[in-house]
Amino acid sequence: MHRLALAMLLATPLPSAGHYPVPYGHPPPPPPPVFVAPRAPQLSPFYFNLGIGYGFESWYAPQGYGGVGGLAYHVEAGVRVMPQLLLGFDLSGITAFGDAPGGLYADSTILGYDAVATLFPFVHGFFLRGGAGLSTLTSVPSSTAGFSYLGTNLLLGAGWAFPLAPPLHLTLGVDWIHPFFGAADVASPSLWMMRVGFGIY
């Protein structure tokens, strides 16, 4: 019996060192850092802009070219139909004091009521705008009765919207408006308006 037990013990294979797990000596390296891109400012589904500045009104009359500066103002509102494209309505105007075609002293106001498309090529910042609509001209000379006319106009403009606390922006813009009044005694003027304002985009 002793010999049989000894023979069985010798026949049993002993576990080799390769059968045991090798202890891991170092912790695994940390995962690479994950870069999270900054979130783009949210776009408002509608827009509103209010501005004021300086405008210049020039015209050609039988007496020659003339021009006068005055107060320019502007308000617009509408909706965002695409990230780059806005559609809305615009009221722009200029009130000049003390001059009129022919050298008459008069206060005059030209207003434009336009449907306008505004394009942000890069979604933020620089923008272009254009539109068309109706115009009114009201003049009050110092020595005669005042008059007013109704016509049409074209509008072109460009500017930049600087984010303050999005969707609130500081806006700088330049607009050119050319009204058409179609009256022989009215010189159709061209208007240049430079403005600063605040807008929601």
Legacy VTK file of the C-alpha trace (Angstrom):
# vtk DataFile Version 3.0
C-alpha trace
ASCII
DATASET POLYDATA
POINTS 201 float
0.000 0.000 0.000
2.781 2.371 0.861
4.457 1.626 -2.441
1.173 2.218 -4.347
0.542 5.553 -2.608
4.118 6.662 -3.312
3.795 5.709 -6.956
0.560 7.690 -7.330
2.104 10.704 -5.619
5.087 10.637 -7.959
2.830 10.280 -11.003
0.783 13.395 -10.149
2.253 16.396 -12.080
3.233 19.390 -10.040
1.910 22.843 -11.184
4.554 24.825 -12.978
5.240 28.514 -12.467
3.629 29.255 -15.813
0.258 28.128 -14.546
0.023 30.947 -12.047
-0.977 34.552 -13.039
1.927 36.920 -13.132
1.327 39.836 -10.744
0.812 43.201 -12.557
3.515 45.509 -11.353
2.218 48.947 -12.626
-1.273 50.546 -12.935
-2.647 50.949 -16.482
-1.956 54.314 -18.193
-4.734 56.887 -17.911
-7.028 57.312 -20.954
-6.197 60.205 -23.317
-7.979 63.465 -22.520
-11.240 64.066 -24.344
-11.505 67.454 -26.087
-14.949 69.036 -25.771
-15.578 71.782 -28.312
-17.056 74.998 -26.918
-20.769 75.324 -27.425
-21.822 77.753 -30.148
-24.099 80.592 -28.985
-27.763 79.739 -29.372
-29.622 81.387 -32.235
-32.857 83.201 -31.526
-35.854 82.062 -33.636
-36.809 85.708 -34.136
-34.849 88.947 -34.388
-35.270 92.573 -33.406
-32.942 95.510 -33.927
-33.163 99.163 -32.932
-30.586 101.713 -34.077
-29.841 105.398 -34.333
-27.129 107.396 -36.054
-26.304 109.914 -38.740
-27.789 110.112 -42.212
-27.033 112.085 -45.340
-29.608 112.973 -47.967
-28.490 114.001 -51.459
-30.523 114.903 -54.526
-30.351 116.413 -57.973
-32.690 119.280 -58.859
-32.746 121.750 -61.772
-30.775 124.093 -59.537
-28.023 121.465 -59.197
-26.894 118.888 -56.694
-27.719 119.376 -53.058
-27.443 117.519 -49.795
-28.021 117.768 -46.099
-27.326 115.645 -43.051
-29.666 114.703 -40.277
-30.810 112.208 -37.704
-31.138 108.614 -38.912
-33.143 105.938 -37.119
-34.053 102.355 -37.747
-36.142 99.515 -36.313
-36.618 96.020 -37.726
-38.161 92.722 -36.633
-38.762 89.317 -38.149
-38.099 85.589 -37.983
-35.155 83.289 -38.657
-36.025 80.896 -41.474
-32.509 79.372 -41.699
-29.396 79.767 -39.524
-28.007 82.278 -42.055
-31.253 83.835 -43.360
-33.677 86.214 -41.641
-36.866 87.684 -43.109
-38.750 90.618 -41.654
-39.951 94.191 -41.872
-37.916 97.363 -41.526
-38.683 101.005 -40.793
-35.801 103.360 -41.606
-35.838 107.109 -41.794
-33.898 110.335 -41.808
-35.003 113.745 -40.601
-33.011 116.683 -41.966
-33.321 120.204 -40.702
-32.929 123.438 -42.606
-32.461 122.631 -46.290
-34.428 121.442 -49.286
-34.012 121.235 -53.078
-33.638 124.721 -54.469
-32.010 126.163 -51.372
-35.260 126.572 -49.469
-35.187 126.371 -45.726
-37.284 123.357 -44.756
-37.441 120.422 -42.423
-37.863 117.139 -44.280
-38.436 113.543 -43.247
-38.092 110.500 -45.490
-39.302 107.140 -44.232
-38.967 103.690 -45.770
-41.322 100.808 -44.994
-39.631 97.701 -46.383
-39.732 93.934 -46.515
-36.107 92.942 -45.875
-33.976 89.794 -46.109
-30.857 89.669 -43.897
-28.071 87.214 -44.692
-25.368 86.151 -42.211
-22.876 84.314 -44.480
-21.002 82.921 -41.446
-24.079 82.597 -39.167
-22.590 85.195 -36.779
-20.907 88.579 -37.204
-20.972 90.072 -40.680
-24.339 90.476 -42.406
-25.825 91.783 -45.647
-29.373 92.990 -46.113
-31.613 94.094 -48.921
-35.237 94.877 -49.497
-37.872 97.055 -51.094
-41.086 98.757 -50.117
-42.819 102.097 -49.773
-41.413 105.540 -48.976
-42.921 108.777 -47.789
-41.464 112.258 -48.082
-42.734 115.032 -45.824
-41.346 118.558 -46.018
-42.310 121.645 -44.079
-40.780 124.814 -45.617
-40.512 127.889 -43.454
-42.452 130.205 -45.789
-44.956 127.985 -47.648
-47.340 125.150 -46.901
-45.887 121.742 -46.276
-46.295 118.797 -48.637
-45.915 115.033 -48.637
-45.436 112.343 -51.296
-45.762 108.586 -51.445
-43.423 106.418 -53.499
-41.354 103.246 -53.542
-37.750 102.499 -52.619
-34.855 100.055 -52.760
-32.678 99.291 -49.745
-29.188 97.798 -49.536
-27.083 97.505 -46.411
-24.297 95.762 -44.545
-23.060 95.605 -40.994
-21.673 93.595 -38.114
-23.356 92.146 -35.036
-21.055 91.908 -31.995
-22.265 89.472 -29.298
-22.684 91.028 -25.856
-24.759 88.439 -23.988
-26.236 86.249 -26.751
-28.783 86.564 -28.135
-28.205 90.287 -27.367
-25.820 91.979 -29.836
-24.327 95.390 -30.465
-24.858 96.241 -34.136
-23.061 98.587 -36.515
-24.580 99.138 -39.942
-24.564 101.185 -43.117
-27.650 101.454 -45.331
-28.313 102.983 -48.726
-31.912 103.783 -49.660
-33.080 105.193 -52.971
-36.709 106.335 -53.042
-38.735 106.865 -56.242
-41.498 109.441 -55.910
-42.335 109.926 -59.603
-43.259 113.590 -59.277
-41.819 116.247 -61.570
-41.449 118.751 -58.746
-39.681 116.315 -56.402
-36.057 115.359 -56.767
-35.727 111.683 -55.787
-32.973 111.639 -53.160
-30.442 109.021 -52.175
-29.998 108.324 -48.485
-26.917 107.058 -46.666
-27.382 106.058 -43.052
-24.726 105.004 -40.544
-26.115 103.632 -37.309
-25.337 101.863 -34.068
-27.898 99.843 -32.197
-28.837 96.850 -30.117
-30.385 93.707 -31.511
-31.563 90.216 -30.650
-30.377 87.599 -33.163
LINES 1 202
201 0 1 2 3 4 5 6 7 8 9 10 11 12 13 14 15 16 17 18 19 20 21 22 23 24 25 26 27 28 29 30 31 32 33 34 35 36 37 38 39 40 41 42 43 44 45 46 47 48 49 50 51 52 53 54 55 56 57 58 59 60 61 62 63 64 65 66 67 68 69 70 71 72 73 74 75 76 77 78 79 80 81 82 83 84 85 86 87 88 89 90 91 92 93 94 95 96 97 98 99 100 101 102 103 104 105 106 107 108 109 110 111 112 113 114 115 116 117 118 119 120 121 122 123 124 125 126 127 128 129 130 131 132 133 134 135 136 137 138 139 140 141 142 143 144 145 146 147 148 149 150 151 152 153 154 155 156 157 158 159 160 161 162 163 164 165 166 167 168 169 170 171 172 173 174 175 176 177 178 179 180 181 182 183 184 185 186 187 188 189 190 191 192 193 194 195 196 197 198 199 200
